[in-house]
Amino acid sequence: MAHDLFAEYGQERRRQAAPLAERLRPQSIDEVVGQPHLLGPDGLLRAMVKRPLRSSIFYGPAGTGKTTVAELLARHQNLYYVRLSAVLAGTGDIKKVADLATDRWNLEGRGTVLFLDEIHRFSKSQQDVLLPFVEDGTLVLLGATTENPWVSLNRALISRCLLVEFRPLDETAVLALLQRAWERRQEWWHAGDVEPEVFSQIARRSGGDGRLALTILERLTVVADSHESPLITQEHLARVWQDFAHFYDDHGDNHYDMASAFIKSIRGSDPDAALYWMGRMLAGGEDPRFLVRRLIVHAAEDIGLADPQALLVATAAWTALETVGLPEARIPMAEAVIYLATAPKSNSVVAALAALDQALTRWPHAPVPEALRDRHYNPRIQVPYRYPHDAPDHFLPDPHVPPDMEGIELYEPTLQGEESRIGERLSRWRDLRRQYRRDRETP
């Protein structure tokens, strides 16, 4: 009995010391804010409450309710709840939970929910350990991840689970979360007050992350207390926000989403948006080399021969970064971003590569024409090779592929920028080659 009293006392002290978001977790599904597509009358989570719980993967941004919903579903269906983090747990921990779950079924007839946070941190082989326990019902697995499950998880595991997408909270949901926390402020702060617009600014700035919004609110109370102020002000928020303004997950989906927005802004010829995404990622701690590598690829992929200088500008930005480093390298990086965003665009090189892949499939072993073969090792070659530099305009219409491949055209220039002039030359040369083929075919 004494042990139970001490345990209860310890749990209560730990609860009081926990972050605000943990202390104010909803106690029922009806208290969960946001996710109307899941919690509305026809939502998937509503259906899961009413039916036997099935193994699922909850995926979506941080602070959107994945952990809370998992615990509430287990509690609602009277299932034993075990929470592990894939950052700390290993296959031995999974097997131990499964063994205890088997005993629980045999002794109590009660199922077990294993909530595995950051499930994408498990390797493919570690994920395989989960498969038999999920398949035979030993465990109900509720995995949570901020990454795309189709990329980070085994297909075998995905096929055994429901995929449930949690979306960022809208500003209305975050405001409701903050207001509910404020109404209970005497439980965790005191009867202070707050300036109008503070909550709306938090909701607007927190990016749909409810946990972040509550963390900011709790930090505001600390700042207010340090200034012996019973009033939380916008000035306090400006001070606190300096620590959160550039929060950025440089390994999760946020990383890839921002990188995608960065490149698509350049491709869309929007230098202002491209600079913004570059600044966001750099301020969040992104490796600048990653950004410049993307610029180099983009210069060849989306600008290409419409402006061949783009590739030189992008590689110059790499040289500048390696030479001077940040913060000075932001200047040549920004110059490259602006140059690429405002350059004429062409993806003809990428299209030519796609056509090349088809040609390689159709002619995987085409022989080299005799006139083009190396004469150093085979002096018996009879067909002469004609040297283009000896011809007018340094051009001859002679074929450079086997006869059945003559006329192949992989590269189609656009009319963009410098490429329009390339296209004029190429069109003239191709016409001469066609005429040369017709002349050879005429008896």
C-alpha positions in Angstrom: 0.0 0.0 0.0 2.8 2.4 0.9 4.4 1.5 -2.4 1.2 2.5 -4.3 1.0 5.8 -2.4 4.6 6.6 -3.2 4.0 5.6 -6.8 0.9 7.8 -7.1 2.8 10.7 -5.5 5.6 10.3 -7.9 3.3 10.1 -10.9 1.5 13.3 -9.8 4.8 15.2 -9.3 6.0 14.0 -12.8 2.7 15.1 -14.3 3.1 18.6 -12.8 6.7 18.8 -14.1 5.7 17.8 -17.6 5.4 20.3 -20.4 2.1 22.1 -20.8 1.1 20.1 -23.9 1.5 16.9 -22.0 -0.4 18.1 -18.9 -3.4 19.3 -21.0 -3.8 16.3 -23.3 -7.4 15.7 -24.1 -9.2 13.0 -22.0 -11.6 12.0 -24.7 -11.9 11.9 -28.5 -14.4 14.7 -28.3 -11.8 17.0 -26.8 -9.3 16.6 -29.7 -9.2 19.7 -31.8 -8.7 19.8 -35.6 -8.7 16.8 -38.0 -12.3 17.2 -39.1 -11.7 14.7 -41.9 -10.9 12.1 -39.3 -13.0 13.1 -36.4 -16.1 14.3 -38.2 -19.3 12.2 -38.3 -18.0 10.2 -41.2 -14.4 10.3 -40.2 -12.1 7.3 -40.0 -11.2 7.8 -36.4 -14.9 8.0 -35.4 -15.3 4.6 -37.0 -12.3 3.2 -35.2 -13.8 4.2 -31.9 -16.8 2.1 -32.6 -15.2 -1.0 -34.0 -12.3 -3.3 -32.9 -9.1 -1.4 -33.2 -6.8 -2.4 -36.1 -3.1 -1.8 -36.6 -2.6 1.6 -38.1 0.1 4.1 -39.1 -0.6 7.6 -38.1 1.4 10.0 -40.3 1.6 13.7 -40.5 3.3 16.8 -39.1 4.4 17.1 -35.5 1.9 18.4 -32.9 -1.3 17.3 -34.7 -2.6 14.8 -32.2 -1.2 11.4 -33.3 0.1 10.4 -29.8 -3.1 11.7 -28.1 -5.4 9.9 -30.4 -3.5 6.6 -30.1 -3.8 6.7 -26.3 -7.5 7.7 -26.3 -8.4 4.8 -28.7 -6.6 2.3 -26.5 -8.3 3.6 -23.4 -11.7 3.7 -25.0 -11.5 0.0 -26.0 -9.9 -1.0 -22.7 -6.7 -2.2 -24.3 -3.4 -2.3 -22.4 -1.3 0.6 -23.7 2.5 0.4 -24.2 4.3 3.5 -25.6 7.8 3.1 -27.1 10.0 5.4 -29.2 11.8 3.9 -32.1 14.7 6.2 -31.3 15.4 4.3 -28.0 13.7 0.9 -28.5 15.1 -2.1 -30.3 13.9 -5.5 -31.5 14.4 -6.9 -28.0 12.0 -4.4 -26.6 9.4 -5.3 -29.2 9.7 -9.1 -28.5 9.4 -8.4 -24.8 6.2 -6.4 -25.3 4.9 -9.2 -27.6 5.6 -11.9 -25.0 3.8 -9.9 -22.3 0.9 -9.3 -24.7 0.6 -13.0 -25.3 0.4 -13.6 -21.6 -2.2 -10.9 -21.2 -4.4 -12.5 -23.9 -4.0 -15.9 -22.1 -4.6 -14.7 -18.6 -6.9 -11.7 -19.0 -8.3 -12.0 -22.5 -7.2 -8.4 -23.0 -5.5 -7.0 -26.0 -2.4 -4.7 -26.1 -1.8 -1.6 -28.1 1.9 -0.9 -28.9 2.3 2.8 -29.8 5.6 3.1 -31.6 6.6 6.7 -32.0 9.0 7.8 -34.7 8.5 4.4 -36.4 10.4 5.5 -39.4 13.5 5.4 -37.3 13.3 1.6 -37.3 15.4 0.0 -40.0 13.7 -2.3 -42.5 14.9 -5.4 -40.7 13.6 -4.0 -37.4 10.2 -3.3 -38.9 10.1 -6.9 -40.1 10.2 -8.0 -36.4 6.7 -6.4 -36.0 5.1 -8.3 -38.9 4.2 -11.6 -37.2 2.8 -9.9 -34.1 0.7 -7.6 -36.1 -0.5 -10.3 -38.5 -1.7 -12.8 -35.8 -3.2 -10.1 -33.6 -0.8 -10.4 -30.7 -0.4 -6.6 -30.8 -2.4 -3.8 -32.2 0.4 -1.6 -33.6 -0.2 2.2 -33.8 2.9 3.6 -35.4 3.5 7.4 -35.7 5.7 9.1 -38.1 6.2 12.6 -39.5 7.5 11.1 -42.8 5.9 9.6 -45.8 5.1 6.0 -44.9 5.4 4.8 -48.5 9.0 5.9 -48.4 10.1 5.2 -44.9 8.3 1.9 -44.1 8.3 -1.6 -45.4 5.6 -2.4 -47.9 4.9 -5.6 -46.0 4.1 -3.6 -42.9 2.0 -1.0 -44.7 -0.1 -3.8 -46.2 -1.0 -4.9 -42.7 -2.0 -1.5 -41.4 -4.5 1.3 -42.0 -2.8 4.5 -43.1 -4.3 7.5 -41.3 -3.1 11.0 -42.3 -3.1 13.8 -39.7 -3.0 17.3 -41.2 -1.6 20.5 -39.8 -4.1 22.2 -37.5 -5.8 25.3 -39.0 -5.6 28.6 -37.1 -9.2 28.1 -35.7 -8.1 24.8 -34.1 -4.9 26.2 -32.7 -6.9 29.1 -31.2 -9.3 26.7 -29.6 -6.4 24.8 -28.1 -4.9 27.9 -26.7 -8.2 29.2 -25.4 -8.9 25.9 -23.6 -5.4 26.0 -22.0 -5.9 29.6 -21.0 -9.2 28.8 -19.3 -7.4 26.3 -17.2 -4.4 28.6 -16.5 -4.8 28.5 -12.7 -3.9 24.8 -12.9 -0.5 25.6 -14.4 0.2 29.3 -14.0 -1.9 31.9 -12.1 -4.8 34.3 -12.9 -2.8 36.4 -15.3 -4.0 38.1 -18.4 -3.1 38.4 -22.1 -3.2 41.1 -24.6 -5.6 40.8 -27.5 -4.0 39.4 -30.7 -1.3 37.3 -28.9 -3.2 34.1 -29.4 -4.0 34.8 -33.0 -0.3 35.6 -33.6 0.7 32.3 -32.0 -1.9 30.4 -34.1 -0.6 32.1 -37.3 3.0 31.5 -36.6 2.9 27.9 -35.2 2.5 26.3 -38.6 -0.4 24.0 -37.6 1.7 22.5 -34.7 -0.5 22.4 -31.6 2.3 21.3 -29.3 4.5 24.2 -30.5 1.6 26.6 -29.8 1.2 25.4 -26.2 5.0 25.4 -25.7 5.1 29.0 -26.8 2.3 29.9 -24.5 4.1 28.2 -21.6 7.3 30.0 -22.4 5.4 33.3 -22.5 4.3 32.8 -18.9 7.9 32.3 -17.9 9.0 35.5 -19.6 6.1 37.4 -18.0 7.0 36.1 -14.5 10.7 37.1 -15.1 9.4 40.6 -15.7 7.0 40.4 -12.7 4.2 41.1 -15.2 0.7 39.6 -14.8 0.1 40.5 -18.4 1.4 38.6 -21.4 2.1 41.1 -24.1 3.0 41.1 -27.8 6.4 42.3 -26.8 6.9 39.1 -24.8 5.8 37.1 -27.8 8.3 38.9 -30.0 11.1 38.0 -27.6 10.0 34.3 -27.2 9.5 33.9 -31.0 13.1 34.5 -31.7 13.8 31.0 -30.3 11.1 29.4 -32.5 11.0 31.4 -35.7 13.2 29.2 -37.8 12.2 25.7 -36.5 13.0 23.4 -39.3 13.2 19.6 -39.5 16.2 19.0 -41.8 15.5 15.2 -42.1 11.8 14.8 -42.2 9.1 15.6 -44.8 9.4 19.3 -44.0 12.9 19.2 -45.4 11.8 17.7 -48.7 8.6 19.9 -48.9 10.7 23.1 -48.6 13.3 21.8 -51.0 10.5 21.0 -53.5 9.0 24.5 -53.0 12.5 26.0 -53.5 13.1 24.3 -56.8 9.5 24.7 -58.1 9.7 28.4 -57.4 12.9 28.7 -59.6 11.3 26.5 -62.2 8.2 28.8 -62.0 10.4 31.9 -62.6 9.6 33.4 -59.2 12.8 34.8 -57.7 11.1 36.3 -54.7 9.5 32.9 -53.6 12.8 31.1 -54.4 14.8 33.5 -52.2 12.2 33.1 -49.4 12.5 29.3 -49.3 16.3 29.5 -49.5 16.2 31.8 -46.5 13.9 29.6 -44.6 16.0 26.6 -45.0 19.3 28.3 -44.3 17.8 30.0 -41.1 16.6 26.6 -40.0 20.1 25.0 -40.2 19.9 23.4 -43.6 23.3 22.4 -45.1 24.0 25.1 -47.7 25.8 22.5 -49.9 22.4 20.7 -50.3 20.9 23.9 -51.6 23.7 24.6 -54.1 23.7 21.0 -55.3 20.0 21.4 -56.1 20.8 24.6 -58.0 23.4 22.8 -60.1 20.9 20.1 -60.9 18.2 22.6 -61.7 20.4 24.6 -63.9 20.8 21.6 -66.2 17.4 20.1 -65.7 15.0 23.1 -66.1 17.1 25.8 -67.8 19.6 23.7 -69.8 20.6 25.0 -73.2 18.1 27.9 -73.1 20.9 29.6 -71.1 24.1 27.5 -70.8 25.5 30.2 -68.5 23.1 29.0 -65.8 25.1 25.9 -65.1 28.3 28.0 -64.8 26.6 30.4 -62.4 25.3 27.5 -60.2 28.8 25.8 -60.1 30.3 29.2 -59.3 28.0 29.4 -56.3 29.4 26.1 -55.2 33.0 27.4 -55.5 32.1 30.5 -53.6 30.5 28.5 -50.8 33.5 26.2 -50.5 35.9 29.2 -50.6 34.3 31.7 -48.2 31.6 29.8 -46.4 28.6 31.3 -44.7 27.4 33.9 -44.0 29.2 35.6 -46.9 28.3 32.8 -49.3 24.6 33.8 -49.0 25.4 36.6 -51.5 26.6 34.4 -54.4 24.0 31.8 -53.5 21.2 34.4 -53.8 22.8 35.7 -57.0 22.6 32.2 -58.4 19.0 31.7 -57.3 17.9 35.0 -58.9 19.8 34.2 -62.1 18.3 30.8 -62.4 14.7 32.0 -61.6 14.9 34.7 -64.2 16.6 32.7 -66.9 14.6 31.2 -69.9 13.5 27.7 -69.2 14.0 24.5 -71.2 13.8 20.8 -70.2 14.9 19.6 -73.6 18.0 17.9 -72.1 15.8 15.8 -69.7 13.4 15.0 -72.6 16.4 13.9 -74.7 17.6 11.6 -71.9 14.1 10.0 -71.8 14.2 9.5 -75.6 17.7 8.0 -75.1 16.4 5.5 -72.6 13.8 4.3 -75.2 16.5 4.1 -77.9 18.7 2.0 -75.7 15.8 -0.4 -75.1 15.1 -0.6 -78.8 18.8 -0.8 -80.0 20.7 -2.3 -77.0 23.6 -3.7 -79.2 23.8 -1.7 -82.3 27.2 -2.1 -84.0 29.5 0.9 -84.6 29.5 1.8 -88.3 32.8 0.9 -90.0 33.7 4.4 -90.9 33.6 5.5 -87.2 35.7 2.6 -85.8 39.1 3.1 -84.4 41.8 2.6 -87.0 44.7 2.3 -84.6 44.0 -1.3 -83.7 42.3 -2.3 -86.9 44.1 -0.8 -90.0 42.1 -3.2 -92.3 39.0 -0.9 -92.2 38.1 -0.1 -95.8 35.3 2.5 -95.4 36.9 6.0 -95.2 36.2 8.5 -92.5 35.5 12.0 -93.8 36.9 14.8 -91.6 34.2 17.6 -91.0 36.7 20.4 -90.5 37.8 19.9 -94.1 34.3 20.7 -95.3 32.6 24.0 -95.8 31.0 25.3 -92.5 32.9 22.4 -90.8 29.9 20.1 -91.4 29.3 16.8 -93.3 26.0 15.0 -93.5 27.6 11.6 -93.0 25.7 9.2 -90.7 27.0 8.4 -87.2 24.7 5.5 -86.3 23.9 2.1 -88.0 21.7 2.2 -91.1 18.5 1.1 -89.2 19.0 3.9 -86.7 19.5 6.7 -89.2 17.1 9.6 -88.7 16.9 9.1 -85.0 16.3 12.4 -83.2 16.6 12.4 -79.5 17.1 16.1 -78.8 14.4 18.6 -79.6 15.4 22.1 -78.9 12.9 24.6 -77.7 12.5 28.2 -78.8 13.7 29.5 -75.4 16.7 31.9 -75.2 20.0 30.6 -76.6 18.4 27.3 -77.5 16.4 28.9 -80.4 19.7 29.6 -82.1 20.9 26.1 -81.4 17.7 24.9 -82.9 18.2 26.8 -86.1 21.7 25.2 -86.7 20.4 21.8 -85.8 17.4 22.1 -88.1 19.7 23.0 -91.0 22.1 20.1 -90.3 19.2 17.6 -90.0 17.8 18.8 -93.3 21.1 18.2 -95.0 21.3 14.7 -93.5 17.8 13.8 -94.7 18.7 15.0 -98.2 21.9 13.0 -98.0 19.9 9.8 -97.1 17.5 10.5 -100.0 20.4 10.9 -102.4 21.9 7.6 -101.4 18.6 5.8 -101.6 17.9 7.1 -105.1 19.1 4.7 -107.8 
